[in-house]
Amino acid sequence: MALSAASQPFSLRQLQYAVAVAEALSFRKAAERCHVSQPSLSAQLAQLEEVLGVRLFERDRRRVLITAAGHEVIERARRVIIEADDLLEAATRVRDPLSGTLRIGVIPTIAPYVLPGLTPVLRTKYPRLTFLWVEDKTDALVRSLEAGTLDAALLALEADLGVVEHEVIARDDFVLATPRDHALGAKTSAVRSAELCDVKMLLLDEGHCLREQALAFCSDAKAREFEFRATSLSTLVQMVAGGSGITLLPRIAVDLENRRGLLAIRPFAKPVPHRTIGLAWRRRSPLAGSLRAIAATARGTFAAASSASRHQGVAAESGRGRSSKRFTTAAT
């Protein structure tokens, strides 16, 4: 028989203290994080261990360890805290679903190319919402989603995201970027994978989902990965411009990264390699309705930007002739 709320032998606050100690592996740091004195935190955890009949932590003067039983209890405590937070959030959203604060993660290969244009639109469309953006790699964002420290994430849906709900925002095609004097950059036709056989390809470092997508394409095309691995697309572009190799760029990055015109850009022949940009969030999140509305706004912003890019490409092609054709074709 389930206990009533009034008869629960422990509090949500005690569970929060236990999770804080597990994350900090320090009673002192956990007390500081929870804005409570260390003796008070220790007393509350001792009471929690007593009512559960389980020892959660082992500690001496040098370190704190989580016991085997403690690992299971703390993992359940995390889920309880997330559900409690979602309960409060759901009550708030019933009153005004498009107000409050949203914590949204975004991967580094999207953030600098999307946020400058998207954030002003969101501020205008949703004036009662505050958007807090966190830039990190996909794995870290997924962990933060699961832990409840992020409400949503803007990322590539081809990555391993676990069990999430999502909305598609846009398809982002890849283009081939080469030095301007490279043989592959001199052609104006769409790139066929056979052209890349045994070609030296520069890719991002481990942990970037764009690297995994590029690796899969390079494997099919029989291209070779160069020993250098960049930590950002900007570094990758500089290496290519310096003649160190060629690379794949997501189309959304071309205007910014090739603003000085140091690269030759070619589109790919069908089937065009691409990624799918989407907004993802935890299943059963109370914010799902708001996030779907925000995704729809982002989708419209992407579509408008793509349309503007096509018009600019036509104008550039007319004004500059064949030398610009490679760039504008790839940007459409």
C-alpha positions, -999 to 999 in steps of 0.1 A, spaced: 0 0 0 14 34 -10 22 59 18 5 93 18 25 124 12 23 133 49 36 99 60 67 98 38 96 93 62 120 115 43 119 148 25 127 160 -10 153 183 5 171 153 20 172 136 -14 187 168 -29 214 168 -2 223 132 -11 225 139 -48 247 170 -41 271 150 -20 272 122 -47 281 148 -74 306 168 -54 320 138 -34 325 163 -6 301 172 23 316 207 25 312 214 -12 277 199 -12 267 221 18 280 252 0 261 243 -32 229 237 -12 234 269 9 232 251 42 258 245 70 278 213 68 266 200 102 229 205 91 235 187 58 253 158 76 225 155 101 198 154 74 217 127 55 222 106 87 184 108 92 178 98 56 202 68 59 184 58 92 149 58 77 160 40 45 181 15 65 209 20 39 243 36 42 248 59 13 283 72 18 316 61 32 339 89 43 371 97 61 393 128 63 405 125 27 376 114 6 339 105 2 328 73 -15 293 62 -26 284 28 -14 270 1 -37 236 5 -23 240 43 -23 244 43 -61 210 28 -67 193 51 -41 209 82 -55 200 74 -91 164 70 -80 166 102 -60 177 120 -91 147 108 -110 124 119 -81 139 154 -81 135 157 -119 99 146 -116 93 171 -88 109 199 -108 87 189 -138 56 190 -115 63 226 -105 71 235 -141 39 220 -153 19 240 -128 36 272 -140 30 264 -176 -7 258 -171 -10 295 -160 12 308 -188 29 282 -211 52 308 -228 67 325 -198 96 317 -175 131 305 -183 142 279 -208 176 263 -206 186 251 -241 218 234 -251 233 238 -286 263 220 -302 293 240 -313 288 232 -350 254 249 -349 256 277 -323 277 304 -340 258 300 -373 223 298 -360 219 317 -327 228 352 -339 198 351 -363 175 330 -342 177 346 -307 164 381 -318 134 363 -334 127 343 -303 130 374 -280 104 392 -302 81 363 -306 82 352 -269 88 383 -248 78 366 -215 104 338 -220 140 340 -210 163 318 -230 195 305 -214 218 289 -240 245 264 -232 271 253 -258 286 219 -255 291 186 -274 263 162 -280 271 137 -253 273 163 -226 240 179 -237 222 145 -237 235 139 -202 222 173 -191 189 166 -206 186 133 -187 197 150 -155 171 177 -159 197 206 -160 187 214 -196 151 217 -209 160 211 -245 189 209 -270 194 221 -305 215 194 -322 219 169 -351 192 142 -349 215 116 -365 235 114 -332 227 89 -305 203 109 -284 188 81 -263 150 83 -256 139 118 -264 111 137 -282 120 161 -309 110 184 -337 128 187 -370 141 222 -377 159 220 -409 180 198 -432 216 210 -434 235 197 -465 273 192 -464 295 209 -490 331 202 -501 356 229 -490 390 230 -506 418 256 -510 411 278 -540 441 264 -559 431 227 -553 423 206 -583 389 196 -568 381 232 -561 386 242 -598 356 222 -609 321 237 -611 301 204 -612 286 187 -582 310 165 -563 307 128 -568 321 105 -541 345 88 -565 364 120 -568 374 118 -531 390 83 -533 423 84 -515 420 122 -509 434 136 -476 404 148 -455 405 171 -424 380 164 -397 369 176 -363 382 161 -330 366 132 -311 333 140 -294 318 161 -323 289 144 -339 297 161 -371 330 141 -371 311 108 -370 288 118 -399 318 130 -419 337 98 -411 308 77 -424 308 96 -456 346 95 -460 345 57 -454 320 52 -482 340 76 -505 373 59 -496 388 92 -485 417 93 -460 416 111 -427 445 135 -421 463 131 -388 454 166 -376 420 169 -358 405 204 -353 386 214 -322 363 238 -341 350 244 -376 369 278 -377 402 259 -371 393 234 -397 387 261 -423 420 278 -415 438 245 -420 421 240 -453 427 276 -465 464 270 -456 466 240 -480 466 212 -454 438 193 -470 401 194 -478 370 190 -456 332 188 -454 314 218 -441 278 221 -431 260 245 -454 249 268 -425 286 275 -417 297 285 -452 287 322 -452 306 329 -419 336 306 -423 342 316 -459 335 353 -455 370 361 -467 367 339 -498 397 318 -491 379 285 -499 365 269 -530 330 255 -522 313 227 -542 280 211 -536 276 173 -537 258 152 -562 228 132 -550 224 116 -526 237 147 -509 253 140 -475 236 160 -448 225 162 -412 191 170 -397 190 199 -372 163 194 -345 152 205 -311 151 176 -286 137 173 -251 130 147 -224 99 125 -230 69 136 -210 84 170 -204 58 195 -192 75 220 -216 67 199 -247 40 223 -259 61 254 -255 91 236 -271 71 226 -301 60 262 -306 96 274 -304 107 247 -328 81 259 -353 94 295 -350 130 282 -355 118 262 -385 103 293 -401 135 313 -393 156 287 -411 133 287 -441 134 325 -444 172 325 -441 175 298 -467 152 318 -491 173 349 -485 205 330 -492 191 317 -525 182 352 -536 216 365 -526 232 337 -545 214 345 -577 224 382 -574 260 373 -567 262 349 -596 248 376 -620 272 403 -606 304 384 -604 302 357 -630 316 322 -631 341 327 -603 313 332 -578 292 304 -592 308 276 -571 301 295 -538 265 305 -545 255 271 -558 268 255 -526 250 280 -504 216 272 -518 
